[in-house]
């Protein structure tokens, strides 16, 4: 962590009560992640119309989806860590503006090649935002409410996807598939403009990294927070390089084990989550549920996932993020095993599926909370960004393996225990990562 002087200054933000400007910053971050969910989901709701209008093969649309996912990985790994060098505010504003421009550009494309390129660009912005927003919210929250606000940020992504579904239903039928991208792009650009006006730089970043005009910028923020101004900057904590050196710090002796185990836990979460979200309707149909009910199940399971993210903030505050995350992984594993063996009773199947989605979404919030509490301020965006970026490789592997297993005509009793085992691996990774470690993460 930063030195004692920095920890003392940090209490200006972290001690209660919550100041109005902190609340403005947190609400703006939540709104940005809602737009993030809208930008991510827009292509899914436009896909049927694009397939029809352009007469594309399904595998071509799959490639478009995959390029977006590749952008998410690259944004989290290569762009989000830059926030530890140039500031959280700059990355957030730049990423939101990039999303807005790319979404409007998609509305004007007339070729598959252009659509592929722009979905990758949009993925870069979205991938950079999730870690950056998470770090910003933690650094502007009070110690007591930080986990809950971080959970609200992640719920914002789900709300944005739901907004995309609602606006897609209204706009696409009347104005065509391009209209959903125009709407999403305008929302992002409006939020980018609001961010320029309202979003401050993190006080933690200003005092630890000390960029140009850091003292003046820190004092301007302290005035907004109704706190005494600083006469001089506190002593700058020792650093061990920048750029690639910052990434190497993830593997310093005090970080290495936890870093690798957090990556494994994040991979396990994405591996299971993306399998469930993409294959759940088809598996429900194979289990005897009607196609209409299988599709409608997304409402139930989506609501359960939102509740999981929200409640993880409370659980993490009560018992610690590592223990709460481990418990969620185990609950998901148990649900998956039960789902694999119960009879084809629709209500029971949907209930167990909802519990599984509740638990696996909670694990994501828990992993991010643990990561933001574990890494020191000067390494926080890099640590969270790499955990999410590496974890997203699980989003590629999970659905692919599920398709391969289903193609072998294997039943639920075989397929679902495989993913239950992945949950147990994730639980073990979290336990081992923080075993015996008295850190902020362990008590967050």
N, C-alpha and C positions, 0 to 999 in steps of 0.2 A: 504494500500500500504506500501512499504518499507519506511524507514525513509528518511529524507531530504538528508542525506549524500549519501545514495544509489541512490536516484533519480538523484543526480548530476552526479555521476559516470555513471549511465545508459545512460546519454546523449551522452557519447562517441560513443556509437553504434547508438543511435536513431537520432542524429543530422546528417544532410547531410554534404558533399555529400557521396554517397554510396561508400565504399571502396572495392577494388578488392576481399579481403578475405571474406567480407560479401557476395558478389555476388557468390563466389565459394560455400560457405555454402548453400545459398538459392537454387542454381542450383542443388546441390547434393541432397537436400531434395526433390526437385521436381522430380528428376530422381528416387529416392527411392519410391516415391508414385506412379510413373508410374509402377514400378515393383510390387508394392502393388496391383494395379488394374489388372496386368497380373496374379499374383498369385491367386487373387480372382476369376477371370473369367475362368481360365484354366479348372476347373472342369466342368463348364457349357458346354464348347465346346467339352470336351472329353466325356460327359455323353452319347450321343447316341451310341458311339462306345463301351463304357463300358457296357451299357445295352445289346448290341448285343453280345459282346464277352463272357460276364459272365452270360448271360441269366437271368438278374435280373428283378424283378417286379418294376414298376415305384415307388411304395411306398418305396422300399428300397433305390432307388436313392434320393427320397425326404428326407429320414432319413440322408443320407450322406450330402445333402445340409444343413439340420437343424443342424447337428453337427458342420459344419463350421460356421454357424451363432451363435451357442452357444459359440464357441471359440472367435468370435469377441466381444461378450458381456463381457466374462471373461477377455479377454486381455485389453479391455478399462477400466474395473472397478478395476481389481486386479493387472495388470502389469504396465499400463501407469502411475498411481499415484506414482510408485516407482521412477520415474524420479525426483520428488521433494526431494528424499532422496539420491539417488546414482548418479544423473546426467542425463541430456537429452542425451548426447553422448553415455553413456553406454547402455541405453535402446534401442536407435536406432540401434546401431551396433549389439547388442544381438538379437534384433527382426528380423533384416534383415538376419543375419546369420542363425537364427532358420528357417526362411522361406525357405532359400536356401536348407538347409539340408532336411527339411521335404518334399519339392517338389521333390528333387532327390529320396528320399525314396519312395514316391508315385509311381514313375516310375518303381520301382522294386517290388511292392507288388503283391501278388497273392491271396489275400483273402479280403472279404468285411470287416471283423473285423479290419484288418490292415489299410484299406483305411479310415474307420470311425475314427480311432484313429489319423491318420495323418492329416486328414482334420480338426479335432479339434485343433491339435497342430498348424497347419498353421493359423487357425483362431485366436489363441492366439497372434501370432506374428503380424498379420495384425491389430488386434484390438488395440494392444499397439502402433502401429506406427502412426496412424492417429492423436491422440492427441499430441504425442511427436513431430512429424514433425511440426504440427501447432504451438506449443509453440516455437520450435526452430526458425522457420521462423519469428515469431513476434519479438523474442528477438534479432535477427540479422538484422532486417529490419530498415530502417529509419522510422520516425513517418509518413512521407508523403506517403511512398510507401508500408507500412506494410500490409494494407488491400488487395492491389492488388497482392502482392506476395503470401499472404495466399490463395487468390482465385486461383492463378496459381497452388499451391500445390494440391488443390482439383480437378482442371481440370486434373492434372496429373493422378489421379485415373481413370478418364473416358478415357483418352488417353491410359492408360495401358489396359483397357478392350477392346478398339478398336484394340490395338496391339495383344491382345490375339485372337481376332476374325481373324485377318489377318494371324497370324502365325499358328493358328489352321487349317485354310483352306489350308495352304501350307504344313504343316508338317504331320497332321493326315492322310490325304489321302495317302501320300507316305510312311510314316514311322510308322504309328499306333498311338494310343492315348497316349502312354507313352512318345512320343517325345515332346509333348507340355510341359510336366512336367520337362523333362530334360532341355529344353530351358529356362523355367521360373526359374528353380533352379539355373542354371548357371548365369543368369542375376543377381539374388539376391546375389549370392556369390561374383560376381565381384564387385557389389556395396558395399557389406560388407567390402571387401578389400580396396576399395577406401575410405570408411568412416574411417577405421582405420588410413589411411595415411593423409586424408584431413579434416575430420570433427572435428572442435574444440568443446570444452565444452562451454556452454553459459557463457558469462561474468556475466550476472545477477545471475546465479546459483553460480558461484565461489565466488562472493562478498557477497551474502546473506547467503548461506549455509556454505561456507568456509570449504570445505572438506580438507583432507590432501594435503599439498603442494599447497594450493589455491593461495598464493601470487605469487609463481613462475609460476604457470600455467596461472594466470591472466596476469602477465607481459609478458609472452611469446605471449599471444594473443594480448596484446596491441602493442607489437613490430610488429606483422603481420598487425595490423590496423594502423601502423604508428602514434601511440599516445604515450605520455609520460608514463613512467612506474611509478608504485606506490611504495613508500617507505614502507608503512605499509597498512594492510587491513583496510577498514573503519569499524566503529563500527558495530557489528553484530546486526541485528534487533531482537527484542524479539520474541521467538517462544513459542507455547503452546503445546509442545509434538511432538512426531514423530510417524511414522507408523499409527496405528489406530487413534492416536490423531490428525494427519493431516487431516484425513477424518472427524473427529468430528468438525474441524475448519470450514468445509463447512456449519455447522449449528450454528456457532457463531452468536450472535445477529445481527452483521452487514452484514452477508452473507446469513442468513437462507432463507429469503423470496425470494431473487433473485435466490438462488440455486434451490429451489423447482420449481419456475416458469420457469427457464431455462430448467429444466428436463422436465417439461410439454410441453414446446415449442419443444424441441428435439424429444419427443415422438410423438407429432402431426406431425412433419415433416416426421419421418420415417414411421409412420402409413399411411400417404397419399402416400409418395414416393414409397414405396414397393408395395402398392396396384396397383399404376399406372404402374410401370415397369413390374410387373408379370402378371397382368390381362388385360392390355391394348390391346394386340393383340386379345385375345379371345373376348373382348367386342366389338372391332371394327368389327370382323367377325359377331357377333350377330347383329350389327347395319347395316349390309349389305355390308361391305367392303370385297373385295376378300381376301382369306387367304394370297396370295402372297404379296398383297399390305399392309396387316396388319403387316406382318413380316418386310417388307421393311420400314415400318414407323419408325422402331427403329433407322434408320439412321437420319431421320428428327428430331425426338424427342431427340435423343442423342446429336445432334448438338445444339439443343435449350437448353438442360440442361447445356452443356458446356458454352454457352453464358450467361446463368443465373448466373453461378458461377463466371465468369469473371466480368460481369457488377456489381455484388453485391459489389466487392471490390471498384469500383469507386463510387457507390451510397453511400456505408457506409462512405467513406471518405468525401463525399459532405454533407450528411444530418445526419450522425450518424448511427451506426449499428442497434440500436433498431428500429428507425423509418423506415429504409430501409427494415429490416426484416419483420416488421409489414405490410408494403405495399406489399411485395411479397406474404405473406400469404393471404392477401385480394385479390390480383390479381389471385392467384391460386383458391381461393374459387369461385370467379366470373366465371372463366373459367370452373370449374367443373359443376356449375349450368347450364351454357350455353350448355355444352356438353350433359348434361342430357336431354335437351329439344329440341335441334335442330334436323332437319330432317336428314335422312341418306344420306347426300351429302358427298362423300368421301373427297373431297378437304377441305371442311369446317370442317369436323370432325377432319382431320389430323392437320389442322391449330390450332384449339382450343386445341387439345391434346398437340401440341408443346408448346403453350403458358402455359399450365398447368405445363408441365415438366420444362420449363424455370423458372417459378416462384418458384416451390417447391425446385428445386436445389439451387436457389439463397437463399432460406431461410436457408438451411443448412450452407452455407458459412457465412450468417449473424449471425446465432446462435453461431458459433464457434468464429467469430470475437468478438462478444459481450462478450463471456465467457473469452477469452484470455485478453481482455482489463479490465474486471471487477475484476478478482481475483489477489491478490498480487503475487509477483514473487515466494515466497516460497510455494504458494498454487496453482500455475497456472496449472501444469500438472494434479494434482489431480482434480481440478475443471473441466477442459476440459474433462479429461478422464471419469469422472462420468457422465457428461452431455451426452456425446456420448454413453457411455455404457448403461445408463438407457434409453436413447432415442431408442436404438436398440431393446428394447422390443416391440416398436411400429412396427418394421419390421416383427415381428412374428404375432402380433395381426392384423395388417392391411390386409395382404393377406388372413388370415384365415377368418376374418369377410366378406371380399369380396366374398370368395368362398361360405360361408354360405348363403349370400344374393342372389347370383346367383343361388344356388341350390334351392332356394325358388321361382325361376322363376320371380324374381322382375326385373322390367325394369330399364333402365338408369335413368329415371326421379325420381326414388326412391333411387337407389344405390348411384349415384354421389352426390346428396345433403347431404347424410350422411357424405361423406368425405369432402365436402365443409364446413360443420359445424365443423369438426375437424380442418380445416385451421383457421377458425374464433377463435376457442379456442386457437390455437397457437398464433395468432395475439394478442389476449387479454392478454395472458401470458407474451409476450414480453413487451407490453405496461406497464402492472402492475409491471413487474420486475424492470423497470428503471424509473418509474414515480417519478418525483421529485428528482431523484438521479443525482448529478453532479459528474459523474465518467468518467474515460477514455472511458468506453464503450459507454456512451451516446454521446460522440463526436468523436468516432472512425470512 
